[in-house]
Amino acid sequence: MSTRSRNAQNESRSRKPLRSREVGVIGQMSRRAASLLVVVVMMMMMMPRAQDCDSITLGTGEPSDSWHAWDVGEPTELWDNRRPGDPGDQQVRVLRRSEVDPVLQAHPAVFLLFTAPWCTQCTALVEEFEKLALRLRKEPLPLILTLARLDASTESELAREFNVRGFPALRLVRIGLKHTSREYTGARTASDMYAWLKRRFSASAKVLPDGEAAAEFVSSLDLVAVGFFKDGAGEAAGHFMAAADEEDIIPFGISTSAEAASRFGLCGDTVVLFKKFDEGRVDHSGEMTKEAISSFVRANELPLVMEFSEKTTTKVFGGDIKAHLLLFMDHKDPSFPERLHQLRVAARDFRGKILFLTVDIGSKANERLLQYFGVQQEERPSVRLISLDSDMSKYSLDAQEGIAVETLLEFCEAFLGNKLKPNLASQPLPEDWDSLPLKVLVGENFERVALDPRKNVFVLFYVPWCGRCKSLLPVWEKLAERLEHRPEVVIAKFDGSANEVHAVKVQGYPSLTFFPAGKEQQVLRYKGELNLDEFLRYLEKEVQEASTQQEERGEASNAGARSMEDVEKYEEAPDAEKHEEGHDEEKDTREEIVEWTGRLNNRDEL
């Protein structure tokens, strides 16, 4: 049996349960009609396929999962007859915990919103969710889709079931696939959610049989990717379809029409990204693998220069480009257009390597971003460059006297060549930083205190606006009070929004790091529960181990004989938090940066 035959049989088997469920939901097709439809489909599958230039037969690209399997859905004429309470009525349901499973079992697809009453971002998203419902009533999708939301703040078990780590959270759940729900991580606007859903319930790539269809497809949207291939069953076309299957937002089209290729001045297999901004189109005729095509699309889908805003945060932090250059300037400044032009000219040389952004310092929404990058009033406008893929290092370039293109080029080339020195922000050292049991560390005194070989130093890295940090600080103060009379132990806090250090690379907040006494200067990340009893037990073990290692190396030890168990313990709440480790660092980095800026994807932690 050929590979194509086996693939066809496997695809047929995988779709059979979906087909039977959908027929049951529709309830309008007779058994005889259904049987006839199956016979017709089987006959069509057995017929030889034409290989002319106006037809497409897929090559090696197969859907990566069942989400792109085409669903018949419900006949269009039945949409207007749907009553409130019916599946897909496009009313946002407000669910109780007991209603979740019945709804997921009875509805073909559910877009589920998890909220919490204290979450301000949830309130804004609920409004967009209602707008999405209105859009779906006017422009329904091929599959029956139900919108629902629930307060999951008290449903920890349900949150774990869907791997919800913060609020708000969105999951797309297909009937029978509760445990393989798909997380929505796009921009939280009705239009972006609709585009994402439409992409999920549409074919991977639209077939464009001729030049007229291709031209209409290209002109109808702001950004599209079109593959022009001589052989629709060839390997290149198969890899294009595989890349299309993994794309969530950008529409893909495919054509084997020689007339269509000629219309766009093409000869040979080519993938073209058409866009109504910057250069208008970008061609790719090099390596035709799924990875190469996806990389080409991702590198060229964004404008040369973007404004950092609520609508762009997902594109900024969710993309593959982890080096970001930001121009901090008032967009109403008369000289802004000229400097924007200079950025665009420089950005052409670093497409796919550095993402160029502008930040409107005249907007109050960007105040946290200014604070994080340490952009002072007297140095505005200013340029900053940050690397997200390693240690979050930041670099600065003075832009008050203008930005020459040559200066930007040299700055970016020096960064890529590892020739720049990062800026390390630091607050002024408070005079009373060590007057209380809980010591205050800033950039200036961090290494002197934390890396003191005579001390065991336990540091809480926090940011002022983080909800979990606010909850943990009182416990941290209590820990410092309990250990005030242990001279070899130092409990300290470090505000990561205004200070930076080389010794520790913090990937998220709150973050707890222990620096044991000794000349080896070890850095240990705490992974236990966030309560006082666990902190005390952890310190007892680590301080004793550090003391033992010092003795073995012949170093002087300040560790006392007093056990941590002798220290009065704090009675913690029964449901102690677990300090989660092992997350995807790339995702954590993006989420934390978004939290620091207070932007769209800022999520209140569970």
PAFI-412854 format. One line per 8 residues: number of its first residue (from 0); for each residue z, x, y of C-alpha. Coordinates in steps of 0.1 Angstrom, whole numbers, always signed. Layout:
N
NUM) Z:X:Y  ...
This chain:
606
0) +0:+0:+0  -9:+14:+34  +17:+22:+61  +3:-6:+83  +6:-31:+55  +42:-21:+48  +50:-23:+85  +35:-58:+87
8) +55:-70:+57  +87:-55:+71  +81:-71:+105  +73:-104:+89  +106:-103:+68  +126:-93:+99  +113:-122:+120  +117:-149:+93
16) +154:-158:+101  +146:-160:+139  +116:-182:+132  +136:-206:+111  +164:-208:+136  +140:-214:+165  +121:-241:+146  +155:-257:+140
24) +164:-256:+177  +131:-270:+189  +133:-298:+164  +98:-310:+174  +76:-295:+147  +70:-314:+115  +72:-296:+81  +35:-301:+75
32) +26:-286:+109  +50:-257:+103  +35:-250:+69  +0:-251:+84  +10:-227:+111  +24:-202:+85  -9:-204:+65  -30:-198:+96
40) -9:-168:+107  -11:-153:+72  -49:-157:+71  -51:-141:+105  -31:-111:+93  -53:-107:+63  -86:-107:+84  -101:-73:+93
48) -95:-65:+130  -124:-58:+153  -125:-22:+167  -146:-29:+198  -135:-14:+231  -121:-48:+244  -95:-53:+217  -61:-36:+211
56) -47:-28:+177  -14:-10:+178  -10:+25:+164  +22:+42:+154  +45:+27:+181  +69:+2:+166  +96:-17:+184  +129:+2:+182
64) +149:-29:+176  +146:-67:+171  +150:-75:+208  +113:-72:+217  +102:-94:+188  +82:-122:+204  +100:-155:+203  +82:-188:+203
72) +110:-204:+222  +106:-241:+232  +75:-259:+243  +71:-259:+280  +69:-296:+283  +104:-299:+268  +121:-280:+296  +121:-309:+320
80) +137:-331:+293  +167:-308:+287  +200:-325:+295  +231:-308:+309  +250:-293:+280  +219:-287:+259  +211:-251:+250  +192:-234:+279
88) +200:-261:+305  +204:-232:+330  +238:-244:+342  +264:-216:+342  +290:-226:+316  +326:-216:+322  +340:-209:+288  +374:-207:+273
96) +382:-182:+245  +379:-209:+218  +344:-218:+230  +328:-184:+229  +320:-182:+192  +306:-218:+189  +284:-212:+219  +271:-179:+205
104) +264:-195:+171  +245:-225:+185  +224:-210:+213  +194:-187:+207  +204:-163:+235  +234:-161:+258  +238:-140:+290  +276:-136:+291
112) +295:-126:+322  +331:-112:+318  +352:-115:+349  +388:-110:+361  +406:-130:+388  +416:-99:+408  +382:-83:+408  +364:-86:+441
120) +331:-74:+426  +333:-103:+401  +333:-129:+430  +301:-115:+444  +284:-113:+410  +294:-150:+402  +274:-160:+433  +244:-140:+421
128) +248:-155:+386  +244:-190:+401  +213:-178:+420  +200:-165:+386  +205:-199:+371  +185:-215:+399  +157:-190:+394  +156:-197:+357
136) +152:-234:+363  +122:-228:+384  +107:-200:+363  +120:-203:+327  +117:-176:+301  +99:-179:+268  +132:-180:+249  +159:-206:+255
144) +186:-187:+274  +221:-199:+282  +242:-185:+311  +280:-184:+306  +310:-167:+321  +347:-164:+312  +379:-149:+325  +385:-121:+300
152) +414:-105:+318  +439:-118:+293  +416:-116:+263  +419:-80:+254  +407:-86:+218  +376:-103:+230  +370:-74:+255  +372:-49:+227
160) +349:-69:+206  +322:-65:+233  +332:-30:+243  +341:-42:+278  +358:-14:+296  +359:-28:+331  +350:-59:+352  +326:-73:+359
168) +306:-68:+327  +274:-85:+314  +262:-88:+278  +231:-104:+264  +238:-118:+230  +212:-131:+205  +221:-157:+179  +234:-140:+148
176) +236:-106:+166  +270:-108:+183  +280:-73:+173  +248:-58:+186  +249:-73:+221  +230:-55:+248  +248:-44:+279  +232:-51:+313
184) +237:-21:+336  +212:-29:+363  +217:-39:+399  +238:-70:+403  +214:-92:+421  +197:-124:+408  +162:-109:+412  +171:-77:+392
192) +188:-96:+365  +158:-120:+362  +134:-91:+360  +155:-74:+333  +158:-107:+312  +120:-113:+316  +113:-78:+303  +136:-83:+273
200) +119:-115:+263  +83:-104:+269  +59:-83:+249  +63:-46:+253  +29:-42:+271  +4:-67:+284  -30:-64:+268  -57:-60:+296
208) -91:-68:+280  -113:-59:+310  -114:-44:+344  -107:-77:+362  -75:-83:+342  -64:-47:+348  -70:-50:+385  -52:-83:+388
216) -22:-68:+368  -20:-38:+390  -23:-57:+423  +3:-84:+414  +33:-60:+412  +48:-32:+432  +52:-9:+403  +34:-9:+369
224) +24:+15:+342  -10:+11:+325  -23:+30:+296  -60:+34:+292  -70:+45:+257  -103:+48:+238  -87:+38:+205  -60:+12:+206
232) -50:+20:+171  -47:+57:+178  -16:+78:+179  -16:+81:+217  -17:+43:+222  +11:+40:+196  +33:+64:+215  +26:+45:+247
240) +37:+12:+231  +69:+29:+218  +76:+41:+254  +69:+6:+267  +93:-8:+241  +122:+13:+255  +116:+4:+292  +138:-23:+306
248) +123:-29:+340  +89:-15:+347  +60:-37:+334  +36:-20:+311  -1:-28:+304  -26:-14:+279  -64:-14:+278  -91:+0:+256
256) -119:-14:+278  -143:+13:+290  -152:-8:+319  -115:-10:+330  -111:+27:+327  -143:+33:+347  -131:+9:+374  -102:+32:+381
264) -122:+64:+378  -108:+74:+345  -123:+92:+315  -102:+98:+284  -67:+87:+274  -47:+84:+306  -14:+67:+316  -13:+57:+353
272) +17:+47:+373  +5:+23:+401  +29:+18:+430  +27:+2:+464  +45:+31:+481  +41:+69:+486  +9:+82:+471  -1:+48:+455
280) -8:+61:+420  +0:+90:+397  -20:+99:+366  -8:+115:+334  -34:+128:+309  -13:+155:+293  +8:+153:+262  +8:+118:+248
288) +41:+115:+231  +67:+88:+236  +90:+113:+252  +64:+128:+275  +52:+93:+287  +87:+81:+293  +96:+113:+312  +64:+109:+333
296) +73:+73:+342  +109:+81:+350  +100:+111:+372  +75:+92:+393  +89:+56:+394  +112:+63:+424  +101:+68:+460  +101:+104:+473
304) +130:+94:+496  +153:+65:+490  +181:+49:+511  +214:+49:+494  +224:+12:+493  +237:-15:+470  +203:-22:+457  +195:+14:+448
312) +228:+26:+432  +216:+18:+397  +184:+38:+401  +202:+67:+418  +229:+71:+391  +211:+57:+361  +181:+80:+362  +174:+114:+347
320) +176:+133:+380  +211:+146:+383  +206:+167:+415  +208:+146:+446  +201:+157:+482  +215:+134:+508  +208:+132:+546  +238:+117:+564
328) +224:+103:+597  +225:+71:+617  +193:+52:+608  +191:+39:+644  +190:+74:+658  +156:+79:+677  +150:+112:+658  +156:+96:+623
336) +119:+88:+616  +109:+124:+622  +137:+138:+599  +127:+112:+573  +92:+125:+574  +104:+161:+569  +124:+150:+539  +93:+133:+524
344) +72:+165:+528  +99:+186:+512  +106:+161:+484  +70:+164:+470  +78:+199:+457  +109:+188:+439  +98:+155:+423  +116:+151:+390
352) +141:+179:+398  +159:+167:+430  +163:+131:+442  +162:+129:+480  +183:+102:+497  +193:+90:+531  +228:+76:+540  +232:+55:+570
360) +264:+67:+587  +262:+37:+610  +271:+14:+581  +308:+8:+574  +298:+4:+537  +292:+42:+535  +326:+53:+548  +339:+63:+514
368) +308:+83:+507  +313:+102:+539  +349:+108:+529  +340:+120:+494  +314:+145:+507  +337:+156:+535  +312:+149:+563  +331:+151:+595
376) +322:+133:+627  +314:+165:+646  +289:+178:+620  +267:+147:+618  +239:+145:+610  +243:+167:+579  +228:+174:+545  +247:+176:+513
384) +234:+184:+478  +254:+174:+447  +249:+183:+410  +260:+155:+387  +251:+170:+353  +277:+198:+353  +307:+202:+375  +300:+178:+404
392) +297:+207:+428  +286:+200:+464  +266:+221:+487  +260:+217:+525  +232:+224:+550  +237:+220:+588  +212:+195:+601  +225:+189:+637
400) +197:+209:+653  +170:+194:+631  +157:+201:+596  +126:+222:+592  +107:+216:+561  +108:+253:+553  +146:+253:+556  +148:+224:+531
408) +125:+241:+507  +146:+273:+508  +178:+254:+504  +166:+234:+473  +150:+265:+457  +182:+284:+462  +201:+256:+445  +177:+255:+415
416) +180:+293:+413  +219:+291:+412  +221:+311:+444  +241:+287:+465  +279:+287:+468  +295:+252:+465  +318:+238:+491  +354:+232:+481
424) +371:+205:+502  +408:+207:+509  +432:+187:+530  +457:+206:+552  +487:+217:+531  +516:+194:+539  +547:+212:+551  +569:+192:+527
432) +545:+195:+497  +573:+207:+474  +603:+189:+490  +602:+160:+466  +604:+160:+428  +567:+150:+427  +548:+180:+442  +516:+175:+463
440) +487:+198:+455  +456:+202:+477  +426:+225:+474  +444:+253:+493  +475:+256:+470  +462:+242:+437  +455:+275:+418  +486:+292:+432
448) +508:+264:+417  +489:+251:+387  +480:+285:+373  +514:+301:+379  +521:+318:+345  +558:+312:+349  +554:+274:+351  +544:+245:+329
456) +524:+222:+353  +514:+187:+346  +490:+173:+372  +477:+138:+379  +442:+137:+394  +437:+104:+412  +417:+87:+440  +435:+63:+464
464) +413:+33:+457  +414:+34:+419  +434:+5:+405  +446:+23:+374  +457:+53:+396  +478:+30:+417  +495:+16:+387  +502:+50:+372
472) +516:+67:+404  +551:+50:+402  +554:+61:+366  +543:+96:+375  +570:+97:+403  +596:+86:+377  +585:+114:+354  +590:+139:+382
480) +625:+126:+389  +635:+128:+353  +624:+164:+351  +636:+175:+385  +662:+199:+370  +638:+216:+346  +627:+247:+367  +600:+257:+343
488) +583:+223:+345  +563:+211:+376  +550:+175:+379  +523:+172:+406  +496:+150:+419  +461:+159:+433  +439:+135:+455  +404:+142:+441
496) +388:+122:+469  +397:+148:+496  +402:+180:+476  +382:+201:+451  +390:+230:+428  +370:+252:+404  +397:+254:+377  +393:+218:+365
504) +362:+197:+362  +374:+161:+365  +350:+135:+349  +369:+104:+357  +401:+90:+373  +429:+89:+365  +428:+122:+347  +459:+141:+334
512) +458:+178:+329  +485:+202:+316  +486:+239:+325  +510:+256:+301  +530:+286:+311  +515:+320:+301  +490:+345:+313  +461:+329:+293
520) +458:+301:+319  +450:+274:+294  +438:+240:+307  +447:+210:+284  +435:+175:+289  +461:+148:+281  +448:+122:+256  +479:+101:+250
528) +492:+67:+262  +500:+62:+298  +537:+56:+298  +568:+77:+305  +581:+80:+269  +547:+94:+258  +546:+118:+287  +581:+131:+278
536) +572:+136:+242  +540:+154:+251  +558:+178:+274  +585:+185:+249  +559:+196:+224  +536:+215:+247  +564:+233:+267  +580:+245:+234
544) +547:+257:+221  +540:+275:+253  +574:+292:+252  +568:+303:+215  +534:+318:+224  +550:+336:+253  +576:+351:+231  +550:+362:+205
552) +530:+379:+233  +562:+396:+246  +560:+376:+279  +591:+364:+297  +598:+327:+292  +616:+303:+315  +619:+275:+290  +654:+261:+287
560) +672:+250:+256  +674:+215:+269  +653:+190:+249  +631:+165:+265  +649:+139:+244  +680:+146:+264  +662:+134:+295  +669:+97:+303
568) +639:+77:+292  +621:+50:+311  +616:+16:+293  +579:+10:+294  +561:-23:+291  +552:-32:+255  +514:-31:+260  +510:+6:+269
576) +475:+17:+280  +456:+42:+260  +441:+71:+279  +406:+68:+266  +387:+100:+257  +354:+108:+242  +332:+86:+265  +296:+94:+272
584) +302:+119:+301  +269:+112:+317  +278:+75:+320  +313:+83:+331  +300:+106:+358  +277:+79:+372  +304:+52:+371  +330:+74:+388
592) +306:+85:+416  +298:+48:+421  +335:+40:+422  +341:+68:+448  +314:+53:+470  +327:+18:+466  +292:+6:+459  +277:-22:+438
600) +287:-8:+404  +323:-3:+413  +342:-19:+385  +379:-28:+383  +393:-11:+352  +409:-32:+324
